[in-house]
Amino acid sequence: MDTDPRIDLTERDAWLIALRTPGLGNLRIATLHEHFGNLHAALDASRGALRAAGLPDAVCAELARSGRDLIRADLAWLDAAPDRHVLTLADPDYPPLLRRLDDAPPVLFVEGDLNALWRAQIAMVGSRNASRSGSGIAGDFARYFARLGIVVTSGLAEGIDGAAHAACLEAGGATVAVCGTGLDRVYPDRHRELAHRIRTQGALVSEFPIGTPPLPEHFPRRNRIIAGLALGTLVVEASMKSGSLITARLAAECGRDVFAIPGSIHDPRARGCHHLIRNGATLVTEASDVIEALQPIGHELGDALRARLATQAAPPSLACTPDIANGRLLEAIGFAPTDFDSLVTATGLTAGAISSMLMSLELDGHVADLGGGRYQRLAR
């Protein structure tokens, strides 16, 4: 029994305790928050009030026993480095596309750049036992997306996942790895160095508390987050038993586009992609095909980002409507080539915010990406 008084718990503590309480689960945590207005109030609620909120007696008893001792590992991990964060469903910085999922994770552990989660993302997944050709194609597509300022999101697995992450980093882009373990662990172990690079040039993400091992049932849950964060999912290579088909199905179920790259009819690693194409996935042979198809949802994400920026505390010169924010970014770019760092300095916005807004402006034909981190406004 935890000896710390409940009154000393923060709202973040309450979410972490709820996450670790046996029997709660994602939907019940979301229901508790909606019913009581915050999780701290739910922890303080009487057994009768919890039953009225729909909790079984056994879960009420577990919640009554839960306290700060349950989350000491989580708090120690968070305190150990400044780039470690927790986002909850109540947090305005929770990724907007992921929030749309019916079973959106109530808590996300993040290590790295939080802004990466608000930038436009494309999920790239595929076979762990990738062919040399498949790994090369994944690298080519990932580098193309990185040069456009788009974040490549995947699952840190061997094969296609690792090739996509690595190529994005090599091109100077940001990448997000969604993990099937607690973020104090790296799985597979051979990707330890890759995970370190992702932390410094993107973000590691997990819904699992610190100390959670790589159990088989965790990876389908991880896959729904990969699909939920991204504008669309690209399957590069997959057998009929590949977990990538789960990611593709989950992407389709949450209304995102699914893309697949065809392969040889003799290669079992291509059969999953051919199955997806037969069942409605978009066949792609060039990365530009993916970008063109994702324009509508890309604009939605840009609108959500600009709305979020308009509500954040900012100097008077930056407190403006989303349209004005876009206009000021255009002014900062100008008609002469302008480098990315200059835009950060001129606008005072974060790199992640500018990257997402630039993508929207590029899709609208207002801005050209000149390569090498330089942009130029186009006459219209």
Residue pairs with C-beta under 8 A, 6 or more apart in sequence:
1 65
1 67
2 66
2 67
2 68
2 69
2 70
3 67
4 67
4 68
4 69
6 40
6 43
6 44
6 67
8 68
9 17
9 40
9 43
9 67
9 68
10 40
11 38
11 39
11 40
11 90
12 86
12 88
13 68
13 71
13 75
14 38
14 39
14 40
14 42
14 43
15 29
15 39
15 86
15 88
15 90
15 106
15 107
16 70
16 71
16 74
16 75
16 86
16 107
16 209
17 39
17 43
17 66
17 67
17 68
17 70
17 71
18 24
18 29
18 32
18 39
18 42
18 43
18 63
18 66
18 106
19 29
19 106
19 107
19 209
20 66
20 70
20 71
20 74
20 209
21 59
21 62
21 63
21 66
21 70
22 59
22 62
23 56
23 58
23 59
23 62
24 32
24 59
24 62
24 63
26 103
26 104
26 105
26 106
27 103
28 54
28 55
28 59
29 39
29 106
30 89
30 104
30 106
31 53
31 54
32 39
32 42
32 53
32 55
33 39
33 42
33 89
33 90
33 106
35 42
35 53
35 54
36 42
36 45
36 53
38 90
39 88
39 90
42 50
42 53
42 63
43 63
43 66
45 53
47 57
47 60
47 64
50 59
50 60
50 63
51 57
51 60
55 63
68 75
71 209
73 184
73 209
73 210
73 211
74 86
74 109
74 209
74 210
76 210
77 84
77 109
77 183
77 184
77 210
78 84
78 85
78 86
81 111
83 111
83 112
83 113
83 199
84 109
84 110
84 111
84 183
85 109
85 110
85 111
85 114
86 107
86 108
86 109
86 110
87 93
87 94
87 95
87 107
87 108
87 110
87 114
87 117
88 94
88 106
88 107
88 108
89 99
89 104
89 106
89 107
92 308
92 311
93 114
93 117
93 118
93 308
94 108
95 108
95 117
95 118
95 228
95 229
96 118
96 301
96 304
96 305
96 308
97 228
97 229
97 230
97 231
97 297
97 301
98 104
98 105
98 108
98 117
98 225
98 228
98 229
100 228
100 254
100 255
101 224
101 228
101 254
103 224
104 228
105 207
105 225
106 207
107 207
108 205
108 206
108 207
109 182
109 183
109 205
109 206
109 207
109 208
109 209
109 210
110 117
110 203
110 204
110 205
111 183
111 199
111 203
111 204
112 198
112 199
112 200
112 201
112 202
112 203
112 204
113 174
113 201
113 202
113 203
113 351
113 352
114 203
114 352
115 350
115 351
115 352
115 353
115 355
116 151
116 174
116 175
116 176
116 202
116 203
116 352
117 176
117 203
117 205
117 229
118 301
118 305
118 308
118 352
118 353
118 356
119 149
119 150
119 151
119 174
119 352
119 355
119 356
119 359
120 149
120 150
120 151
120 231
120 294
120 298
120 301
120 302
120 355
120 356
120 359
121 150
121 151
121 152
121 153
121 176
121 229
121 230
121 231
122 145
122 150
122 151
122 152
122 153
122 230
122 231
122 232
122 233
122 234
122 290
122 294
123 153
123 154
123 226
123 227
123 229
123 230
123 232
123 233
123 234
123 247
123 251
124 138
124 141
124 142
124 152
124 153
124 154
124 160
124 161
124 164
124 233
124 234
124 236
125 154
125 155
125 160
125 161
125 223
125 226
125 233
125 234
125 235
125 236
125 238
125 243
125 244
125 247
125 248
126 134
126 138
126 159
126 160
126 161
126 235
126 236
126 237
126 238
126 242
126 244
127 134
127 159
127 160
127 236
127 237
127 238
127 239
127 242
127 244
127 269
128 157
128 158
128 159
128 160
128 161
129 158
129 159
129 269
130 138
130 158
130 159
130 160
130 163
130 236
130 237
130 269
131 237
131 267
131 269
133 263
134 159
134 160
134 163
134 236
134 237
134 263
134 269
135 159
135 160
135 163
136 163
137 236
137 237
137 261
138 160
138 163
138 164
138 167
138 236
138 237
139 163
139 164
139 166
139 167
140 167
140 287
141 164
141 234
141 236
141 287
141 290
142 152
142 163
142 164
142 165
142 167
142 168
142 171
142 173
142 175
143 167
143 168
143 170
143 171
143 173
144 287
144 288
145 151
145 152
145 168
145 173
145 287
145 290
145 291
146 152
146 167
146 168
146 171
146 172
146 173
146 174
146 175
147 171
147 173
147 369
147 371
148 291
148 359
148 362
148 369
149 173
149 355
149 356
149 358
149 359
149 369
150 173
150 291
150 359
151 168
151 173
151 174
151 175
151 176
151 202
152 164
152 165
152 167
152 168
152 173
152 174
152 175
152 176
153 175
153 176
153 177
153 178
153 226
153 229
153 230
154 160
154 161
154 164
154 165
154 175
154 176
154 177
154 178
154 226
155 161
155 177
155 178
155 179
155 180
155 219
155 222
155 223
155 226
155 247
156 162
156 165
156 177
156 178
156 179
156 186
156 187
156 188
156 191
156 194
156 195
156 198
156 204
157 188
158 188
158 190
158 191
159 237
160 236
160 237
160 244
161 177
162 191
162 194
164 175
164 236
165 175
165 177
165 194
165 198
166 194
168 174
168 175
168 202
169 175
169 197
169 198
169 201
169 202
172 373
173 201
174 201
174 202
174 203
174 352
174 355
175 198
175 201
175 202
176 198
176 202
176 203
176 204
176 205
176 229
177 195
177 198
177 202
177 203
177 204
177 205
178 205
178 206
178 222
178 225
178 226
178 229
179 185
179 186
179 187
179 204
179 205
179 206
179 208
179 222
180 187
180 206
180 208
180 214
180 215
180 218
180 219
180 221
180 222
181 187
181 206
181 208
181 212
181 213
181 214
181 218
182 206
182 208
182 209
182 210
182 211
182 212
182 213
183 204
183 206
183 210
184 210
184 211
185 211
185 212
185 213
185 214
186 192
186 195
187 214
195 204
198 204
205 225
205 229
206 212
206 222
207 221
207 222
207 225
208 218
212 218
219 243
220 243
220 246
223 243
223 246
223 247
223 250
224 247
224 250
226 233
226 247
227 233
227 247
227 248
227 250
227 251
227 254
227 256
228 250
228 254
230 251
230 256
231 256
231 257
231 294
231 297
231 298
231 301
232 251
232 256
232 257
232 258
232 259
232 290
232 293
232 294
232 297
233 247
233 248
233 251
233 256
233 257
233 258
233 259
234 259
234 260
234 261
234 284
234 290
235 244
235 245
235 247
235 248
235 258
235 259
235 260
235 261
235 272
235 273
235 276
235 281
236 261
236 273
237 261
237 263
237 269
237 270
237 272
237 273
238 244
238 245
238 269
238 270
238 271
238 272
238 273
238 276
239 268
239 269
239 271
239 272
240 268
240 271
240 272
240 275
241 272
242 272
244 272
245 272
245 275
245 276
248 258
248 260
248 276
248 281
251 257
251 258
252 258
252 280
256 297
257 282
257 293
257 294
257 297
258 276
258 280
258 281
258 282
259 281
259 282
259 283
259 284
259 289
259 290
259 293
260 273
260 274
260 276
260 277
260 281
260 282
260 283
260 284
261 273
261 283
261 284
261 285
262 270
262 273
262 274
262 277
262 283
262 285
263 269
263 270
263 273
263 274
264 270
265 274
273 281
277 283
282 289
282 293
284 290
291 363
295 363
298 359
298 360
298 363
299 360
299 363
299 364
301 356
301 360
302 356
302 357
302 359
302 360
303 322
305 353
305 356
305 357
306 322
306 323
306 325
306 326
306 357
307 322
309 318
309 322
309 325
309 349
309 353
310 319
310 320
310 321
310 322
310 325
314 348
315 348
317 348
318 325
318 328
318 347
318 348
318 349
320 328
325 349
325 357
326 357
326 360
326 361
328 347
329 343
329 347
329 349
329 354
329 357
329 358
329 361
330 361
330 366
330 367
330 377
332 338
332 342
332 343
332 346
332 347
333 343
333 367
333 375
333 376
333 377
334 376
334 377
335 376
335 377
335 379
336 376
337 370
337 374
337 375
337 376
338 374
338 375
338 376
339 373
339 374
339 375
340 351
340 354
340 373
340 374
340 375
341 373
343 349
343 354
343 375
344 350
344 351
344 354
347 354
349 357
358 367
358 369
358 375
361 367
362 368
362 369
365 378
365 380
366 377
366 378
366 380
367 375
367 376
367 377
367 378
368 375
368 376
368 377
368 378
369 375
370 376
